[in-house]
Amino acid sequence: MNLVARLAEIVGTNHCLTDPDLRASYETDWTRRWSGPALAVVRPGSTDEVAAVLRACADAGVGVVPQGGNTGLVGGSVPRDGEVVLSLRRLDAIEEVDAGAGEMTAGAGVTLAAAQSAARAAGWEVGVDFGARDTATIGGMVATNAGGVNVLRHGAMRRQVGGFEAVLADGTVLRRLPGMPKDNTGYDIGGLLAGSEGTLAVVSRVGLRLVPRLARRAVGVIGVDAAADAVAAAGRLRRELGSLLALELFTDDGLELVMRHASAAPPFDRRPMYLLIEAGSDEADPTDDLAAALNEIGAGEAAVVASDPTGRDRLWQLRERHTEAMNAEGVPHKLDVSVPLTRYAELVERAPEAVRAVDPAARTIVYGHIADGNLHVNVLGPPPDDERVDDAVFGLVLELGGSVSAEHGIGVAKVDWLIRDRGEAAVSAMGAIKRAWDPAGILNPGVIFRNAA
Amino acid sequence: MNLVARLAEIVGTNHCLTDPDLRASYETDWTRRWSGPALAVVRPGSTDEVAAVLRACADAGVGVVPQGGNTGLVGGSVPRDGEVVLSLRRLDAIEEVDAGAGEMTAGAGVTLAAAQSAARAAGWEVGVDFGARDTATIGGMVATNAGGVNVLRHGAMRRQVGGFEAVLADGTVLRRLPGMPKDNTGYDIGGLLAGSEGTLAVVSRVGLRLVPRLARRAVGVIGVDAAADAVAAAGRLRRELGSLLALELFTDDGLELVMRHASAAPPFDRRPMYLLIEAGSDEADPTDDLAAALNEIGAGEAAVVASDPTGRDRLWQLRERHTEAMNAEGVPHKLDVSVPLTRYAELVERAPEAVRAVDPAARTIVYGHIADGNLHVNVLGPPPDDERVDDAVFGLVLELGGSVSAEHGIGVAKVDWLIRDRGEAAVSAMGAIKRAWDPAGILNPGVIFRNAA
């Protein structure tokens, strides 16, 4: 029996897609930058079926590309060259929400929005949130260690993982569910799978640790004159404002674009840079604390605070509409980098210079999660396949001891940069784990490592 | 040249200890339960020397036991059979405290107390704290993923690791310092090293992420009638009291012992069980919030709250003096286990029954970190080498889907239980990583795995 016939037998003919029209949406990512042909798309309905699919592909020596919501940005969830796409979306059961313990066991295919909804119904919240919530899946979020705006408070996805079920390349199922907050029994497999981008195992179920709902919110924006001032303010706010939930940097260049395309008007005086600060609490209204903290760091006149939903939203729009405003101007190069916090101000100041040095006509718009050392560097002007600006920014990041991928992962997009960033020794140590668990290189070949086996 | 001569050349004769008197304190752990002879004790003064020591031992095929403060409880940091003990204590430099970023780079040999002191001087705090703070080292705390009473707020040691420097068995140095809060460049090596108990690499430096100081504290104790009530109260407090810092369970049997041996008197009516609740904030005094939360969960008369240092300390003593009170009665079996939170009440109720079933004369005193699912089961009566009670408790824990080691690790003490707990497939997956990084089984042989190579 050939592989496709065997796969159809495992998951059912309806869930083994070979027709090009049916395969199409699984073969291209949502940026349309990454795509490739799949031998077939299989949609298993259980962990046992996932295991059987992996065994069949291993027997046939055919690569497997695990796929959740396919919202990644680095080409890690679409086929490259005739692999089998293993879609986890049918594993969409929320099996258990324990309102007392604040835990939830969810299938890999549960969307973030569905998980949030179930968590809220039980009086809790999922610790990670971002824009693609209606499509991104819990399994994919674990596999990519997804981040977002609340990482400074709750951590990225790795920290939300209390337990896991995952299938190794040979079909072996590893299971630790629902898992325990404290569990020092050998290596942290759940943590290792988080961020491994489908190269070590296929995550099939997740035991999520939920976080308290922070129903009371306040949002402030302050203006500053330079990146160093923003970093200093961020450090003090992190230390002194316990209810801190988000801390976002953006610049007047970005605000200018937002005002032009999204007709948003800022309720404060224009300055070279801005910090958006959100405070959240489950108890007292954090507005007074936020206002006091902003006053204490000397924000003075250039500060505004909103407590009501409309006012908060209006301030958030100034930051969130950057993407839309930039897209209206062209197709930006979107670079997601981080540096040690001590070098953050330097990165903010020097990234536009580094871009101008290779393309004087390019426009650089930066914004980012300042408490995480994470900056999104967006470059308008150069064509998408012009890698000089990417190289210039990544080169600067490495000079500052930073990371070429803060949130998005390596995928196929940054494989060469991974070695330049982490060095041969570290990548070789990672590769040794990959070979130990997947000697034939079945799982997501070409992702993270140039040559899996 | 023989190995000892080569080691002396690397670290200097003064720091290569072969005299039995000089070796002695490195060869026995502080419980005196675990000990063995070392070929030599070496005390390198730099990462380069650590690497050279590992290369020399690898060449000679001699095992290496990394050692920090030697405060572990499972035999993981003392030699078994003529290994070289690699003491990291001389790497005790605090190289950098960044007060703005809330980060510190510290040598593996820095004690927790020294790190705390440096963090506080910069306006921050180390997220993990426990009694052995004057001796336990940062490197050892990472290697064992140390926990303590504030895990529910700040996480265990793995979560404090922002960056790392570590030396592989072949002397290769991996370095990511100071590290970034967000860094999705391949596998999470720092997180994998945390809890690997010296079997994968020797941690030589750590980039610690600090947490805000919580200078304002309040402590409460409430009485409850049964473990299920304690679990329900803990769940509500975790959800509704954002300033929650510690949540400890103890029983009236334990309190009885504390009153007898430590002459402490409880300022509340006696009940079968108690919850100690600590709230901490960097802003407003959390006393009112704590009192309101305790009122809301219906603690009523059986509740007391203290805000002043003396009153807080008096309440904490009721929990902290359990160890001292038990030691006055004999040498207890100390079992450190966790279960999913949904099974915690059952564990609390059934652990004493499971012990009585194998030894009707034994007394079981339990207490623990309830929000972490972590229970310390202490058994007085049976001689130290009588493993029936350990087996009975571990058996119950596995029946409840729990972990045989919440905080202490596997060491050599729980190697057999690891397989019964995690299963052959998971331990085999861990073993594959061990063999990939340390094929000759040089690093801490006999720890976690029965046979390293």
Interface residues (C-beta under 8 A of the other chain):
Chain A: D98 A99 G100 A101 G102 E103 G123 W124 T144 N145 G147 V151 L152 G155 A156 R158 R159 L168 T172 V173 L174 R176 L177 P178 G179 M180 P181 K182 D183 N184 T185 G186 Y187 D188 I189 G191 L192 A194 G195 S196 L200 P212 R213 L214 V231 A232 G235 R236 R238 R239 E240 L241 G242 S243 S281 D282 E283 A284 D289 S338 V339 P340 L341 T342 H369 A371 D372 G373 N374 G401 G402 S403 V404 S405 A406 E407 H408 G409 I410 K414 L418 D421 R422 A425 A426 V427 A429 M430 A432 I433 R435 A436 W437 I448
Chain B: D98 A99 G100 A101 G102 E103 G123 W124 T144 N145 G147 V151 L152 G155 A156 R158 R159 L168 T172 V173 L174 R176 L177 P178 G179 M180 P181 K182 D183 N184 T185 G186 Y187 D188 I189 G191 L192 A194 G195 S196 L200 P212 R213 L214 V231 A232 G235 R236 R238 R239 E240 L241 G242 S243 S281 D282 E283 A284 D289 S338 V339 P340 L341 T342 H369 A371 D372 G373 N374 G401 G402 S403 V404 S405 A406 E407 H408 G409 I410 K414 L418 D421 R422 A425 A426 V427 A429 M430 A432 I433 R435 A436 W437 I448
